[in-house]
Amino acid sequence: MSDPQIYIPTRAEIEALKEGDLAPDCFGNWRRVTRIYARGNDIKGKAYVCYYTEFGPNASISNSLKEGEINRTVALTGKYTSHEIDILEEKYRKVIR
């Protein structure tokens, strides 16, 4: 079994996301975005987007992304604890500085 993908979106990726684009669903599978229902900046100024992706015939499933934070998919949280994911995020922040 392969390791789940770690995806950390950038501000540019979040701001550019639109309906019809591919984005990860809550399971980590890249699917077409069917609707964006929220977008903005949190109280720390980080960009976020909340959206629905295709999920089989006539179905959709929600997910959200935040700038600079690991997209915590079902597969990822099944392998790592929240604390371990926090450590991975901290390592990423040190790499991009």
C-alpha positions as a Markdown table, in Angstrom:
| # | Residue | x | y | z |
|---|---|---|---|---|
| 1 | Met | 0.0 | 0.0 | 0.0 |
| 2 | Ser | 1.4 | 3.4 | -0.9 |
| 3 | Asp | 1.6 | 6.4 | 1.4 |
| 4 | Pro | -1.2 | 8.9 | 1.1 |
| 5 | Gln | -0.3 | 12.1 | -0.8 |
| 6 | Ile | 0.6 | 15.2 | 1.2 |
| 7 | Tyr | -0.8 | 18.3 | -0.5 |
| 8 | Ile | -0.2 | 21.8 | 0.8 |
| 9 | Pro | -2.0 | 24.4 | -1.3 |
| 10 | Thr | -0.5 | 27.8 | -2.0 |
| 11 | Arg | -2.4 | 31.1 | -1.8 |
| 12 | Ala | -2.3 | 31.3 | -5.6 |
| 13 | Glu | -3.8 | 27.8 | -6.0 |
| 14 | Ile | -6.6 | 28.6 | -3.6 |
| 15 | Glu | -7.4 | 32.0 | -5.2 |
| 16 | Ala | -7.4 | 30.5 | -8.7 |
| 17 | Leu | -9.6 | 27.5 | -8.0 |
| 18 | Lys | -12.9 | 27.6 | -9.9 |
| 19 | Glu | -15.7 | 25.3 | -10.8 |
| 20 | Gly | -14.6 | 22.7 | -13.3 |
| 21 | Asp | -11.0 | 22.6 | -12.0 |
| 22 | Leu | -9.6 | 19.5 | -10.3 |
| 23 | Ala | -9.2 | 19.6 | -6.6 |
| 24 | Pro | -8.8 | 16.9 | -3.9 |
| 25 | Asp | -11.9 | 15.5 | -2.3 |
| 26 | Cys | -11.9 | 14.5 | 1.4 |
| 27 | Phe | -10.4 | 11.1 | 0.5 |
| 28 | Gly | -7.4 | 12.7 | -1.4 |
| 29 | Asn | -8.7 | 11.8 | -4.9 |
| 30 | Trp | -8.5 | 14.6 | -7.4 |
| 31 | Arg | -12.0 | 15.3 | -8.8 |
| 32 | Arg | -13.9 | 18.1 | -10.6 |
| 33 | Val | -15.1 | 21.0 | -8.5 |
| 34 | Thr | -18.9 | 21.3 | -8.9 |
| 35 | Arg | -19.4 | 24.3 | -6.6 |
| 36 | Ile | -17.5 | 26.7 | -4.5 |
| 37 | Tyr | -19.6 | 27.8 | -1.5 |
| 38 | Ala | -17.1 | 29.9 | 0.5 |
| 39 | Arg | -13.8 | 31.7 | -0.1 |
| 40 | Gly | -11.8 | 34.3 | 1.9 |
| 41 | Asn | -9.1 | 34.9 | 4.4 |
| 42 | Asp | -9.1 | 33.6 | 8.0 |
| 43 | Ile | -8.3 | 35.9 | 11.0 |
| 44 | Lys | -4.5 | 35.3 | 10.4 |
| 45 | Gly | -4.8 | 36.3 | 6.7 |
| 46 | Lys | -4.5 | 32.8 | 5.3 |
| 47 | Ala | -6.6 | 32.1 | 2.1 |
| 48 | Tyr | -9.2 | 29.3 | 2.3 |
| 49 | Val | -11.8 | 27.8 | -0.1 |
| 50 | Cys | -14.7 | 25.5 | 0.7 |
| 51 | Tyr | -16.1 | 23.5 | -2.3 |
| 52 | Tyr | -17.9 | 20.4 | -3.5 |
| 53 | Thr | -16.4 | 17.8 | -5.9 |
| 54 | Glu | -18.0 | 15.1 | -8.0 |
| 55 | Phe | -18.7 | 11.9 | -6.0 |
| 56 | Gly | -20.3 | 9.4 | -8.3 |
| 57 | Pro | -23.4 | 9.8 | -10.4 |
| 58 | Asn | -25.5 | 12.8 | -9.2 |
| 59 | Ala | -23.6 | 13.1 | -6.0 |
| 60 | Ser | -21.0 | 15.5 | -4.5 |
| 61 | Ile | -18.9 | 15.7 | -1.4 |
| 62 | Ser | -17.4 | 18.7 | 0.4 |
| 63 | Asn | -13.9 | 19.6 | 1.2 |
| 64 | Ser | -11.9 | 22.7 | 2.0 |
| 65 | Leu | -8.3 | 23.9 | 1.6 |
| 66 | Lys | -6.3 | 26.5 | 3.5 |
| 67 | Glu | -3.1 | 28.2 | 2.4 |
| 68 | Gly | 0.0 | 26.6 | 3.8 |
| 69 | Glu | -1.8 | 23.8 | 5.6 |
| 70 | Ile | -1.8 | 20.1 | 4.8 |
| 71 | Asn | -5.0 | 18.9 | 3.2 |
| 72 | Arg | -6.1 | 16.4 | 5.9 |
| 73 | Thr | -7.7 | 13.6 | 3.9 |
| 74 | Val | -9.3 | 10.5 | 5.3 |
| 75 | Ala | -6.3 | 8.5 | 4.1 |
| 76 | Leu | -3.8 | 10.8 | 5.7 |
| 77 | Thr | -5.5 | 11.0 | 9.1 |
| 78 | Gly | -5.8 | 7.2 | 9.0 |
| 79 | Lys | -2.0 | 6.9 | 8.8 |
| 80 | Tyr | -0.8 | 9.9 | 10.9 |
| 81 | Thr | -2.1 | 11.4 | 14.1 |
| 82 | Ser | -3.1 | 15.1 | 14.1 |
| 83 | His | 0.1 | 15.9 | 16.1 |
| 84 | Glu | 2.2 | 14.1 | 13.5 |
| 85 | Ile | 0.6 | 16.1 | 10.7 |
| 86 | Asp | 1.3 | 19.3 | 12.6 |
| 87 | Ile | 5.0 | 18.3 | 12.7 |
| 88 | Leu | 5.0 | 17.7 | 9.0 |
| 89 | Glu | 3.4 | 21.1 | 8.4 |
| 90 | Glu | 6.1 | 22.7 | 10.6 |
| 91 | Lys | 8.9 | 21.0 | 8.6 |
| 92 | Tyr | 7.3 | 22.3 | 5.4 |
| 93 | Arg | 7.2 | 25.8 | 6.7 |
| 94 | Lys | 10.9 | 25.7 | 7.4 |
| 95 | Val | 11.7 | 24.4 | 3.9 |
| 96 | Ile | 9.8 | 27.2 | 2.1 |
| 97 | Arg | 11.3 | 30.0 | 4.2 |
